[in-house]
Amino acid sequence: MSEQSVAEYRIEDLAHHSGATVRTIRAYQDRGLLPKPERRGRANVYGSTHLARLRQIADLLDRGYTLASIKELLEAWDAGRGLGGVLGLVAEVQGPWTDEEAARITRAELDRKFGGKPDDAAVTEAVDLGVLERVPGHDDEFLVPSPQELTVAAELYAAGVPLLAISGHLRELRGQVEHIASRFLEFTAEHVFARYLGHRPPTDADAAEAASLVRRLRPLAQQTVDAELARAMRTFATRHLQEHLGVQGPPPVDSEPRSVTLPPETIRAVHRLVGLENAAAFIAAATEREVQARTLDALTSNNCDSRQFDQRP
């Protein structure tokens, strides 16, 4: 039966033209996703609307929608509300979130980047991580979704970092970055997108405005992470440098008062000397005087040592 000449199908024909199975078509009918067929005698007859609806469902499934959300969208469509805005929003969210373009690399080029020695285990690990993607029909060629990420790995390897350590670090980093991305999406969903996505499904106008906001907010996450990463790297790099070079920063300021236990004989002697009411002030002044005296002695000693060194033959 030709799809162009006669737009009527038995369920087997509909399955053939749509790519769905007979069982799937019946399941869609049970869920209310597909209109009931026309009954002619003992046979069910499907038309072009059924075929179009099956193709719509397949497209929405490919875009990541669940069957429950597809049902809501199709009900909105049947009620006269378009899907254009919603699909535009989906395309905006699922589009590339970076200006970086994927590249291809041969196995020989890959080996040269990493010391010239083939390492099948490392290649398998890179494929598992998504750093490399195999190209069907080309065993010696790979797709590189992020050439920048591969370049970073090559630079780390050239600096002496083992491949196993690089892949382990990437796995750890990816988990942390995914947490940051999840928190940013929760934050923007709560404070920005909630007002546009209150309807299920959203109206075309709301979906179009939300898509525009995605375009505007998309770079903000990366800019924020870049700024905070630069701040943190400066702080921790300085700290590590000081630790490894033995450079001491300024002594911490201790503004909290501390108790010091003195022998009872010393306390009684102070009381006899200045009286009970002046004892605390006397002890503080004596302590400060002692500190100053020791500082002067140390400075004088250092100067004498320096002069003696200069006078050596």
C-alpha positions in Angstrom: 0.0 0.0 0.0 1.5 3.3 -1.0 1.7 6.1 1.5 1.2 8.8 -1.2 -1.8 7.2 -3.0 -4.0 6.0 -0.2 -3.6 7.4 3.3 -5.1 4.4 5.0 -3.2 1.7 6.9 -3.7 -1.5 8.7 -1.7 -1.5 12.0 1.1 -3.6 10.4 1.4 -1.0 7.5 1.4 1.9 10.0 4.1 0.2 12.0 6.2 -0.3 8.7 5.9 3.4 7.7 6.4 4.9 11.1 9.2 2.7 12.4 7.2 1.8 15.5 6.3 -1.7 16.4 2.7 -3.0 16.5 3.0 -3.4 20.2 4.2 0.2 20.7 1.3 1.6 18.6 -1.2 -0.3 20.8 0.6 0.9 23.9 0.3 4.5 22.7 -3.4 4.0 22.1 -3.9 2.7 25.6 -2.0 5.8 27.0 -4.1 8.2 25.0 -1.2 9.3 22.9 -2.7 8.1 19.7 -6.3 8.6 18.4 -8.4 5.5 18.1 -8.5 4.1 14.6 -11.6 4.0 12.5 -13.5 0.7 12.8 -14.6 -0.8 9.5 -16.3 -4.1 10.0 -13.7 -6.3 11.8 -10.7 -4.2 10.8 -9.1 -1.1 12.3 -8.1 1.5 9.8 -5.5 4.2 10.5 -4.9 7.4 8.6 -2.3 10.0 7.9 -3.0 11.7 11.2 -1.9 8.6 13.0 1.3 8.4 11.0 2.0 12.1 11.7 1.3 11.6 15.4 3.7 8.6 15.6 6.4 10.7 14.0 5.8 13.5 16.4 6.1 11.2 19.3 9.3 9.7 18.0 10.8 13.2 17.5 9.9 14.3 21.0 11.3 11.1 22.5 14.6 11.8 20.7 14.6 15.2 22.3 14.5 13.7 25.7 10.8 14.0 26.6 9.1 11.3 28.7 5.8 9.8 27.5 3.9 11.7 30.2 5.2 15.1 29.1 4.6 14.2 25.5 1.0 13.5 26.3 0.7 17.0 27.8 2.3 18.6 24.8 0.1 16.7 22.4 -3.0 17.6 24.3 -2.0 21.2 24.1 -1.4 20.8 20.4 -4.9 19.3 20.0 -6.3 22.2 22.0 -4.9 24.7 19.5 -1.7 25.7 21.2 1.4 25.3 19.0 4.5 23.4 19.8 6.9 25.8 18.1 7.9 27.8 21.2 8.4 24.7 23.3 10.5 22.9 20.6 12.5 26.2 20.2 13.2 26.1 23.9 14.3 22.5 23.7 16.6 23.2 20.8 18.2 26.1 22.7 18.8 24.0 25.8 20.1 21.0 23.9 22.2 23.1 21.6 26.0 23.5 22.1 27.0 25.3 25.3 30.4 26.3 24.0 31.8 27.9 20.8 34.4 25.2 20.6 34.1 23.0 17.6 34.8 19.2 17.5 37.7 17.9 15.5 39.1 14.6 14.3 42.4 13.0 15.1 44.0 9.9 13.7 45.5 7.2 16.0 49.0 8.1 14.7 48.5 11.7 15.6 47.1 10.8 19.0 50.1 8.6 19.8 52.5 11.4 18.8 50.7 13.7 21.2 51.3 11.3 24.1 54.9 10.3 23.7 54.8 8.3 20.5 54.1 5.0 22.3 50.7 3.4 21.6 48.6 2.8 24.7 45.4 0.9 24.0 44.3 1.0 27.6 44.6 4.8 27.7 42.6 5.1 24.5 39.8 2.9 25.9 39.8 5.1 29.0 39.6 8.2 27.0 36.6 6.8 25.0 34.8 5.8 28.2 35.3 9.4 29.5 34.0 10.9 26.2 37.3 12.7 25.5 37.4 10.6 22.3 34.6 9.1 20.3 35.1 6.3 17.8 34.2 7.0 14.2 32.1 4.2 12.7 34.0 2.5 9.9 37.3 4.2 10.7 39.2 2.2 13.3 42.2 4.5 13.1 40.3 7.8 13.5 38.5 9.5 16.5 36.2 12.4 17.0 37.4 14.9 19.6 34.4 16.7 21.1 36.7 19.1 23.0 40.1 19.6 21.4 40.9 22.0 24.2 40.4 19.2 26.8 42.6 16.9 24.8 45.3 19.6 24.6 45.3 20.0 28.4 45.7 16.3 28.8 48.7 16.3 26.4 50.3 19.2 28.2 49.9 17.5 31.6 51.4 14.3 30.2 54.4 16.2 28.7 54.9 17.8 32.2 55.3 14.3 33.7 51.8 13.5 34.9 50.9 9.8 34.2 47.9 9.1 32.0 46.2 7.1 34.7 46.4 10.1 37.1 45.1 12.5 34.4 42.0 10.3 33.7 41.4 9.9 37.5 41.6 13.6 38.0 39.2 14.2 35.1 36.7 11.8 36.6 36.9 13.6 40.0 36.7 17.0 38.4 33.7 16.1 36.2 31.7 15.1 39.3 32.5 18.4 41.0 31.6 20.4 37.8 28.4 18.5 37.3 27.4 19.4 40.9 28.1 23.1 40.1 26.1 22.9 36.9 23.2 21.3 38.8 23.2 24.0 41.5 23.3 26.8 38.9 20.3 25.3 37.1 18.4 24.9 40.3 19.2 28.5 41.2 18.1 29.9 37.8 15.0 27.7 37.6 13.9 29.0 41.0 14.6 32.6 40.5 14.3 33.1 36.7 12.5 30.4 34.8 9.8 29.5 37.3 7.6 32.3 36.1 7.8 31.2 32.5 7.4 27.5 33.0 4.5 27.6 35.4 2.2 26.3 32.7 2.5 22.6 31.6 3.2 22.8 28.8 4.2 26.5 28.7 2.6 28.8 26.1 4.5 29.6 23.0 5.2 33.1 24.2 6.5 32.0 27.6 8.6 29.2 25.9 10.1 31.7 23.4 11.0 34.2 26.2 12.5 31.4 28.2 14.6 30.4 25.2 15.8 34.0 24.9 16.8 33.9 28.6 18.8 30.7 28.1 20.8 32.4 25.4 21.5 35.4 27.7 22.3 33.3 30.8 24.3 30.6 29.1 27.7 32.3 29.3 27.1 33.5 32.9 27.8 30.0 34.4 31.1 29.7 32.7 32.1 33.3 33.5 31.3 32.8 37.2 33.2 29.5 37.4 36.2 31.1 35.6 36.3 34.0 38.0 36.0 31.8 41.1 38.5 29.3 39.8 41.0 32.1 39.2 40.5 33.4 42.7 40.8 30.0 44.3 43.9 29.0 42.2 45.7 32.2 43.3 44.9 31.6 46.9 45.9 27.9 47.0 48.9 28.3 44.7 50.3 31.0 46.9 49.7 28.9 50.0 51.4 25.8 48.4 54.4 27.9 47.3 54.9 29.3 50.8 54.7 25.8 52.3 57.2 24.3 49.8 59.7 27.2 49.9 59.4 27.7 53.6 58.1 31.3 53.2 56.2 32.3 56.2 53.4 34.8 56.0 52.7 37.4 58.6 52.0 35.9 62.0 48.3 35.5 62.8 46.7 38.2 64.9 45.4 36.7 68.1 42.9 39.1 69.5 41.4 36.7 72.1 42.7 37.1 75.7 44.4 34.1 77.2 45.0 33.1 80.8 48.5 32.5 82.1 49.1 30.7 85.4 51.8 32.2 87.6 53.4 30.7 90.7 51.6 31.7 94.0 54.9 33.1 95.3 55.1 35.5 92.3 51.5 36.7 92.8 52.1 37.4 96.5 55.3 39.3 95.8 53.5 41.5 93.2 50.7 42.1 95.7 53.2 43.2 98.3 55.0 45.4 95.8 52.1 47.3 94.1 49.0 46.3 95.9 46.1 44.0 94.9 44.3 46.6 92.8 47.4 47.3 90.6 48.7 43.7 90.2 47.2 43.0 86.8 48.5 46.2 85.3 51.9 45.6 86.8 52.2 42.1 85.4 51.1 43.3 81.9 53.6 46.1 81.9 56.4 43.8 83.1 55.6 41.3 80.4 55.6 43.9 77.7 58.9 45.3 78.9 60.5 41.9 78.9 59.3 41.3 75.3 60.7 44.6 74.2 64.0 44.0 75.9 64.4 40.6 74.2 63.5 42.1 70.8 66.3 44.7 71.3 68.8 42.1 72.4 68.0 40.0 69.3 68.4 42.9 66.9 71.7 43.9 68.5 73.0 40.3 68.4 72.1 40.0 64.7 73.9 43.3 63.9 77.0 42.2 65.8 77.1 38.8 64.0 76.8 40.6 60.6 79.7 43.0 61.4 81.9 40.1 62.5 81.2 38.3 59.3 82.0 41.4 57.2 85.3 41.9 59.1 86.5 38.3 58.4 89.6 38.2 56.0 
